[in-house]
Amino acid sequence: MKLQGKNAIVTGGAAGIGRAIALALAAEGADVVIADVQIEKAEAVAQQIAGLGRRSAAIRCDVGDSAQVDQMVAETVRRLGGLHILVNNAAIISQGSFWQLSDDVWHKIIRNNLSSVFFCSRAAARVMIAQQQGGRIINMSSIHATLSEPQAGPYTAAKGGIEAMSRTMATELAPYKILVNCVAPGATYSELTTPMYTESVKRALFQRVPLKEIAQPEWIAAGVVFLASDDARYMTGQVLTIDGGYVMDGSLPGAEYWTE
């Protein structure tokens, strides 16, 4: 039980990768608050965690609203008695060429995907510093902080911003033994993405992904558990990429480099 006695918040924990993260943290002994706007789904996850013998609660929170975030963190501390782990997972996506997007779409994506990480991390850091027990802040990025994703300009901007901001946060929080790292998933099955993975998409994807698989949410959650645990005690300001080799592979599918 690597996380026995630790209290965690997972934003966007009602479904997909967030749900898998919440359950994985609980399986390793953590008590977990699910912060999400989908309160009924969040409550269902909290019940599952309670079934594992851990304390849990679902708190409705729009993480793009700093006042709601502050209230959510305060409520977490009230219910659990402290906070040791924050996982900033909540995010939304956009579609459309950047020159066609409205101001409202841009602001919505940045608000929910980047500003939310700032708001939640700020509130959590204040608690962790006061506790003088160290802590972990784990921010969910994406391989598309590095690789372009056509039709998703605001999303990629937010993910790139998360990684840059995380490095600054890691530097500033190091004196307090609060570690800040990112997880960058590649293609992963979830309620949101599964419909996108048609047979044609999978054929094209597997030409780029050396391991020729799409990740299950639990595979991503395992990386989060690692960063939340003492196994990662000497890591901060880093990006843990879990993508089946997508980003590192610079080969040309089907190409023959040497001919006789």
N, C-alpha and C positions, 0 to 999 in steps of 0.2 A: 504494500500500500504506500506508494511513493508520495501521496499527497494527504496523508492522514493529518487531521487537525487544521487543514487549510480551508479558507473560505474563498469562493470564486464567483465572479460575474461573467456570464457569457451573453453578449448582446446579439440579437438576431438568433437566439438559441431555440426558437420554436420549430425549426425545420432544417432540412439539408445538412450542410457541414456544421452549422451551429448546434443543431441537435446532437449530432455525433460527438462533437467536442464536449458538450455538457455531460452526456452519458459517460464518456471516457474519463473525464475528470472525476466524476462521482465513483466510477468503478475503481479508481485509485485512491479513494478515501476522502475526496473533497466534498464539502457542502457547497451547493451551487444555486445561485439565483439566475433565473432566466429573464432577461430584459428584452421585451419584444412588443410590437404593436399588435401582433396576433395573439391576444391574451388566451383564447381558448386552447390553441395549440401549445402555447407556453405552459399552461396549467397541466396539460396532458404529459408534457416532458417532465415537469416537476413531480407529478405522481409517479412516473417511472423511476425517477431518482429516489424518491421516498421508498419505493419498493426495494431499492438496493441498500436500504438502511441508513441513508444519508439525509440530512436536512436539506430542504429545497423550498423555493418559492418562485412564483411567477409574478413579475411586476410589469405592468403596462408602461412602456416608456418610448417616446419618440426621441431617439438619440440625437436628432438634429436640433433639439430644443435644449439649451443649456440649463434652463431652470428645471425641466423634467429630469435631466441627467443628475443634477445635484440632489434632487429629491430621491431618485432611485438609489443612488449610492448611500445616502443617509439612511434610507429604509433598509438597505442590505446590512449596514453596520448594526442597526437596531435589532434586526432579526437574528443575525448570525454572530454578532459580537466583534466583528472586525472584517478586514478585507486583505487578502494576500495575493490574489490572482485576478487580473482583468484580461478578458479576451475580447478584443474589438473585432467582432465578426460581421455585424449588421452592414448590409450594402444593398444597393439597387443598381440596375443597369439601364443604359439608354441605347437607342438605335437611331442611326441617321448620320449622314455625312456632316462634318462639323459646321460647314458653311450654311447648312440648312436648319440648324438647331436654333431654337429661340433662347432668349435670355433666361426664361423660366426653366427650361430643361437644364441648362448649364447650372444654374443656381441650385436646382433640386438635387442634382447628382453630387455636386461638391458639398452641399449641406449634409446630405445623408451619408456620404462615403468618406469624406475627409474632415469636415468640421466636427462630425460626430466623434471621430477618433480623438481630436483635440479636447472636446468637452469631457468625454468619459475619462481620458487619461489624466486630465487636469484634476478632476474630482477624486479619482482613485489615488493619484500621487499625493495629494494633500492628506488623505487618510493614512496611507502607507508611511509617509514621512513622520507623521505624528505618532504612529505605533512603534516606530524604531525597531521593526522586525524584518526589514527588507521587503521584497515583493517581486512580482512578475507582471509585466505588461506585455501582452502578445497581440500584435496587430496583424490582421489577415490582409495580405497584399494579394498579388496575382503575378503569374508569369507575364501578364500584359502590362506590368510596370516596366518591363524590359522589351518585350516584343510588341509591335503594333497590333492593334485589333481594329480593323476597319469598322466603321459605323459606331464606334464606342469611344470617341475622343474624350468626353468628360470623365468617363470611367477610367481610362488609362491615365489621365492627368491626376485623378484622385489617388490611384494606386501608387503612382510614382511619388506623389506628395507624401503619402503615408510612409514610404521607405525613407525619404529624406528627413522627414520630421522625427521618425523613430530614432535615427542616429543622433540627432540633437537631444532628444529626450533621454537616450541612453547615457550620453555624456553628462548631462545635468543631474541625472538621478544616481549615477554611479557612487557618489559619496555616501548615499543612503542605502547602498546594497539593493537597490531596486533595478532589476534587469529588464531591458526593453529589447525585444526581438520581433521579427516578422516571420510569417509563414506565407510562402508564395505557391499556391496550388496551381497545377496544370489542369487539364481536362478532368472533370470530376462529375460523377452522376449526382444529381439532386432533383428535387421536385421542379426546380426552375429550369435546369439545363437538360434533363433527360429527353424532352421532346425535340431538342436541337440535334441530338445525336442520331440522325437518320443513317441508313446504311451507306449512303454516298459520303456523308460527313465522316463516318468512321473509317471508310476506306482511305480517304484523303489524310485523315489524322494519323492513321497507323503508318503512313509513309514518312511521317515526321517524327513520331514517337518511337524510339528504339525498343522500348519494352512492349509496344503494341497492345496496350491496355488503356482503358479509361478508369481512373481511380474511383474507388468506393469512398464515401465520406469518412469512414472509419480509418482509412489509411492516412488521411490528412489529420484527423484527430490525434493519431498516435504521435505525430510531430509536435503538436501543441502540448500534449502530456509531457513529452521529453523536455521542452523548453520551460514548462511550469515546474519541473522537478529539480532536485539537486544534481541530477545528472548533467544539467546544463549550467551549473553554478559559475562557470568561467566564460560564459558566452554573453555578450551584450552588443547591441547595435548591429546584429547580423540578420541576414535573410536566409531562412531555411527553405530551399526550393524543393517541392515534392511534385514532380511532373513527368516521371517516367523517362527522363532524359531529353525532353522536348527542347529546352533552351540550349543545352550544351552541344547538341548534335548539329554540326555544320555540313554534313554530307548532302549530296544531291541524290535523292531517291532514284534508283534505276540507272545511275550513271556508272560507266566503267572508266576508272581513272587511268588505267594502264592497259595498253593494247600491244600485242606482239607485232 
